[in-house]
């Protein structure tokens, strides 16, 4: 198996596992609480101007809610996904 095929296969497995975990997590949290979290996340994105965010709720060491909000890319517009990795931006001193 060549390297590109192995990378592609690994990526597919990671996506499937992430989606399965998300579906399992969604089923463990009451609908009214999910709706409250969704509203709070949407409000936070609107107020902050941040294009996307992910939320995970952990209970007893298990993820019980996992969802991404907003757009991962603005051009072309691409929805955020819970499998996305965010990087921290370090403040840069003024020169």
C-alpha positions, -999 to +999 in steps of 0.1 A: +000+000+000+016+033-010+018+062+014-009+084-002-034+055-001-025+048+035-030+085+044-063+086+026-075+054+042-065+067+077-084+100+070-115+081+061-114+060+093-109+092+114-139+108+098-161+078+103-150+075+139-156+112+145-191+111+130-199+080+150-187+096+182-207+127+174-239+107+168-234+087+200-227+119+220-258+137+206-281+109+219-269+113+255-279+149+261-316+160+264-330+179+235-338+210+255-302+212+268-288+208+232-311+236+220-298+259+249-262+251+239-269+257+202-284+291+210-256+301+233-230+291+207-248+310+179-251+341+201-214+339+210-204+337+174-226+366+164-213+388+193-176+379+189-174+379+151-155+346+152-163+326+121-164+292+138-162+273+171-166+238+184-183+228+216-178+196+236-197+188+268-181+161+290-199+143+317-182+116+339-152+115+315-174+109+284-183+133+256-221+138+258-223+166+232-201+175+203-209+201+177-192+226+154-208+260+146-202+285+118-179+284+088-145+268+087-137+287+055-152+319+043-141+315+006-153+291-005-179+289+022-174+256+040-193+246+072-172+239+103-169+203+114-164+189+149-133+171+136-116+204+128-084+213+148-081+249+160-048+265+166-041+291+193-029+324+180-001+339+201-002+377+206+026+394+188+044+423+203+041+456+185+073+468+168 
